[in-house]
């Protein structure tokens, strides 16, 4: 590889001699890791506040616990803990992060902190901010308007959590609002969608239909979609045909959802993954993400995307010889597509000479 002025100008063998040469001794050169789904305003709050997380391990208990954590946050405390989480990830090869920031807070404490950090750290890590209504657009009074205000303040992506709204009709209304706001402000979309074991949770179907009709699927991501992993095969395969038409992206959080989902199952016990294997086989873009580091939802985590990949390929059963060839895409190129940065990302001539180097011993 030849690099000039920070860009890749040649890749291959028999390269011409240059004054400066770095011999990597056969190590693996890869595009930098991308974490497309992380809650930087939550990281390390579990240990910091010395409170218990969700004892049941159930998602909805953690959501109910969050307000008592949130009321203690300041701009300074969010920045301090978020910086710790960012350092964890960047030190292990992550250079792009999409973070969901809770905006069901009239003071916008976490959003103000993250907007500052995005600018302060722009030369170290690229941060996309999702205006995320953790307590719901309608479950939380005025939540929808807070999301819109967050977009005006500089958030990059419209978020939502329709399965947490007080009734199906309000969940559906929130999906319509999400797409309308994205169109109004020219923003990307990333929705916590059907993060439940209920196979009848169908907000993904509505989101996909809406962005399909608006030709907005390539700018839209459905995160989690756990219930789609429990859906009837006839329904699932019909929907996958429409996913391909809309070009919607998917993000699965293997460690987090394996920990949270299936808690009320006896046996068989579900493991919370969406249909990762089938998406890959169908050519539907799907990526892996971290989600949490030591917060009320998930007590563990260290920002290591290789750990996420390792867990994910086991849980999704994607380790055939052919599948292994593209497994790294689940924490690199596929994630970049979700963030809509694929035009500037990757090991290709003309793109930024920004990459990571791994010892062979670390390769899958």
Secondary structure, DSSP 8 states (H G I E B T S, - for coil): -EEETTEEEE-SSS----SS----TT-EEEE-EEEEEE-TTTTTHHHHTT----TT--HHHHHHHHHHHHTT--HHHHHHHHHHHHHHHHTTTEEEEEEEEE---TT-HHHHHHHHHHHHTTTT-EEEEEEE-TT-TTTSTTHHHHHHHHHHHT--EE---GGGSSSHHHHHHHHHHHHHHHHHHT-EEEEEE--SS-TT--HHHHHHHHHHHTT-GGGEEEEE-GGGGTS-HHHHHHHHHHHHHHT-EEEE-HHHHHHHTTTT--SS------SHHHHHHHT--EEE--B-SSSSS-S---S-HHHHHHHHHHHTT--SHHHHTTGGGGGTHHHHHHTT-TTT-SSSTTSB--EEEE-GGG--
